[in-house]
Amino acid sequence: MALSDQTTGTAEFLASYRDSLFRAISGIDLDAVGAAIQVLATARDADRTIFVCGNGGSASTASHFACDMVKGASYGHEKRFRIMALTDSLPTLTAYSNDVSYDCVFAEQLKNFAKPGDVLIAISGSGNSPNVLRAVEYATSIGCETITLTGRDGGKLAPLGKTRIHVSEPHMGRIEDGHMIVCHMLAYHFMEKP
C-alpha cells in the first residue's frame, strides 16, 4: 500500500469516528442529564454520599468523575460533595474477587457504606456487567437513588436505574466517549454554574 493510500485511509477513519461520535452524543437525552444534576444537588445539600462504579474504561470514568466532583466541584465551594468511586480500592476489589466473587465487589462495599437516600451512579457500556447489576439491585433495595449510564441497547442495567442516561451507539469506544462527556456535563455544571 502506498503511503498516500495509508494517509487517505487514516483520514477517512478519523473523520468517520468523529462523525459517528457526534451522532452518538447528539442523541443523549439532556433532560435525563438535567435530572441527574438535580439528584446530585439534592445529595450534596443533604450531605448524602454518592458512589460510582464500573469496569474497565467505565472504572476509569468512575474514578475520573469522583475526582472532578471531590476537587473541581467542591474546592472553594461552601457546599461540598461526598463521593467515592467503588473502583478505587484495589486491595478491597482483589480480596472480594479472590475470596468470594467478582460479581459482589461493588455491592459488598455498598453494604459497608451506603445508606438510604445516598446515590449510586452505575456505568456500563454493555449494560450487562454482573457486578454493576448487583450494585444497583442492592442500592435500590435499601432506598438509594440510582443513575445509570449505558450504551448499545442498555442491556439489563438500563431499566434498573431511576435516572437513565443512554448513549445509543454500538461501538464501545464511542460509548465510553459519550459517558465521559456526560460526566463532564455533570461535574462542570457544579464547577461553572453560579
C-alpha positions as CSV (number, residue, x, y, z in Angstrom):
1,M,0.0,0.0,0.0
2,A,1.4,3.4,-1.0
3,L,2.0,6.0,1.7
4,S,-0.7,8.3,0.2
5,D,-3.2,5.4,0.4
6,Q,-2.4,4.9,4.1
7,T,-2.8,8.6,4.8
8,T,-6.1,8.6,3.0
9,G,-7.3,5.6,4.9
10,T,-6.3,7.1,8.2
11,A,-8.0,10.4,7.4
12,E,-11.2,8.6,6.4
13,F,-11.1,6.5,9.7
14,L,-10.6,9.6,11.8
15,A,-13.4,11.5,10.1
16,S,-15.8,8.5,10.3
17,Y,-15.0,8.1,14.1
18,R,-15.6,11.8,14.7
19,D,-18.8,11.9,12.8
20,S,-20.1,8.8,14.5
21,L,-19.2,10.3,17.9
22,F,-21.1,13.5,17.0
23,R,-24.2,11.5,16.2
24,A,-23.9,9.4,19.4
25,I,-23.6,12.4,21.6
26,S,-26.3,14.3,19.8
27,G,-28.7,11.5,20.9
28,I,-28.0,12.0,24.6
29,D,-31.2,12.9,26.5
30,L,-30.3,16.2,28.1
31,D,-33.5,16.1,30.2
32,A,-32.0,12.9,31.8
33,V,-28.7,14.6,32.4
34,G,-30.6,17.5,34.0
35,A,-32.5,15.1,36.2
36,A,-29.1,13.6,37.3
37,I,-27.9,17.1,38.2
38,Q,-30.9,17.5,40.4
39,V,-30.2,14.2,42.1
40,L,-26.6,15.2,42.7
41,A,-27.5,18.6,44.0
42,T,-30.0,17.1,46.4
43,A,-27.5,14.6,47.7
44,R,-24.9,17.4,48.2
45,D,-27.3,19.6,50.0
46,A,-28.5,16.8,52.3
47,D,-24.9,15.6,53.0
48,R,-25.5,12.3,51.3
49,T,-22.8,10.1,49.8
50,I,-22.6,9.5,46.1
51,F,-21.0,6.2,44.9
52,V,-19.8,5.5,41.4
53,C,-18.8,2.1,39.8
54,G,-18.0,0.5,36.5
55,N,-15.5,-1.9,34.9
56,G,-12.5,-1.3,32.6
57,G,-12.9,2.0,30.8
58,S,-16.0,2.6,32.9
59,A,-14.0,2.2,36.1
60,S,-11.6,4.9,34.8
61,T,-14.6,7.1,34.1
62,A,-15.9,6.5,37.6
63,S,-12.6,7.4,39.2
64,H,-12.3,10.5,36.9
65,F,-15.8,11.7,37.8
66,A,-15.2,11.2,41.5
67,C,-12.0,13.3,41.2
68,D,-13.8,16.1,39.3
69,M,-16.5,16.2,42.0
70,V,-14.3,15.9,45.1
71,K,-11.9,18.6,43.8
72,G,-13.3,20.6,41.0
73,A,-16.9,20.8,42.1
74,S,-16.1,21.2,45.8
75,Y,-12.9,23.2,46.2
76,G,-13.8,26.8,47.1
77,H,-17.5,26.0,47.4
78,E,-19.5,26.3,50.6
79,K,-21.3,23.1,49.8
80,R,-19.1,20.1,49.0
81,F,-19.7,16.7,47.5
82,R,-19.2,13.4,49.4
83,I,-18.4,11.0,46.6
84,M,-16.3,7.8,46.2
85,A,-15.5,5.5,43.3
86,L,-16.0,1.9,44.4
87,T,-13.3,1.1,41.8
88,D,-10.5,2.8,43.7
89,S,-9.6,0.4,46.5
90,L,-7.6,-2.3,44.7
91,P,-7.0,-4.3,47.8
92,T,-10.7,-4.5,48.5
93,L,-11.6,-5.4,44.9
94,T,-9.0,-8.1,44.7
95,A,-9.9,-9.5,48.2
96,Y,-13.5,-9.9,47.3
97,S,-12.7,-11.2,43.8
98,N,-10.3,-13.8,45.1
99,D,-12.2,-14.9,48.2
100,V,-15.8,-14.5,47.2
101,S,-16.7,-13.5,43.7
102,Y,-16.0,-10.6,41.3
103,D,-19.8,-10.2,41.0
104,C,-20.0,-8.9,44.5
105,V,-17.2,-6.4,44.6
106,F,-19.4,-3.2,44.4
107,A,-22.5,-4.4,46.3
108,E,-20.4,-5.6,49.3
109,Q,-18.7,-2.2,49.6
110,L,-22.2,-0.5,49.5
111,K,-23.2,-2.8,52.4
112,N,-20.4,-1.1,54.4
113,F,-21.1,2.5,53.4
114,A,-24.4,3.2,51.7
115,K,-27.5,4.5,53.5
116,P,-31.0,5.2,52.3
117,G,-31.0,8.5,50.3
118,D,-27.5,8.0,49.1
119,V,-26.8,7.9,45.3
120,L,-25.3,5.2,43.1
121,I,-24.0,6.0,39.6
122,A,-23.6,2.8,37.7
123,I,-21.7,2.9,34.4
124,S,-21.7,0.0,31.9
125,G,-21.2,0.2,28.2
126,S,-22.9,-3.1,27.6
127,G,-25.4,-2.8,30.5
128,N,-24.8,-6.4,31.4
129,S,-21.9,-6.3,33.9
130,P,-23.0,-8.6,36.8
131,N,-21.2,-6.7,39.5
132,V,-22.7,-3.4,38.4
133,L,-26.2,-5.0,38.2
134,R,-25.8,-6.4,41.7
135,A,-24.7,-3.0,43.0
136,V,-27.8,-1.3,41.6
137,E,-30.1,-4.0,42.9
138,Y,-28.6,-3.6,46.4
139,A,-28.7,0.2,46.3
140,T,-32.3,0.1,45.2
141,S,-33.2,-2.4,47.9
142,I,-32.0,0.0,50.7
143,G,-33.6,3.1,49.2
144,C,-30.7,4.8,47.3
145,E,-31.2,6.9,44.3
146,T,-29.7,5.3,41.2
147,I,-28.3,6.8,38.0
148,T,-27.3,4.5,35.1
149,L,-25.1,5.3,32.2
150,T,-25.4,2.7,29.5
151,G,-24.7,2.1,25.8
152,R,-25.8,-0.2,23.0
153,D,-29.3,-1.4,23.8
154,G,-29.0,-0.6,27.5
155,G,-28.7,-4.2,28.5
156,K,-30.2,-5.4,31.8
157,L,-28.9,-2.2,33.6
158,A,-30.9,0.5,31.8
159,P,-34.3,-0.4,33.2
160,L,-32.9,-0.7,36.8
161,G,-31.9,2.9,37.0
162,K,-34.3,5.5,38.4
163,T,-32.5,8.2,36.3
164,R,-31.3,6.7,33.0
165,I,-28.7,8.2,30.7
166,H,-28.1,6.2,27.5
167,V,-25.6,6.5,24.6
168,S,-27.3,4.8,21.8
169,E,-24.2,3.5,20.0
170,P,-22.8,0.0,19.4
171,H,-19.1,1.0,19.4
172,M,-17.6,0.7,22.9
173,G,-15.1,3.5,22.4
174,R,-17.8,5.9,21.4
175,I,-20.0,4.8,24.3
176,E,-17.2,5.5,26.7
177,D,-16.5,8.8,25.0
178,G,-20.2,9.7,25.5
179,H,-20.2,8.6,29.1
180,M,-17.1,10.8,29.8
181,I,-18.9,13.8,28.1
182,V,-21.9,13.2,30.3
183,C,-19.8,13.1,33.4
184,H,-18.1,16.3,32.4
185,M,-21.5,17.9,31.8
186,L,-22.5,16.9,35.4
187,A,-19.3,18.0,37.0
188,Y,-18.8,21.2,35.1
189,H,-22.4,22.2,35.9
190,F,-21.4,22.4,39.5
191,M,-17.9,23.9,38.8
192,E,-19.1,26.7,36.4
193,K,-22.8,27.4,37.1
194,P,-23.1,30.2,39.7
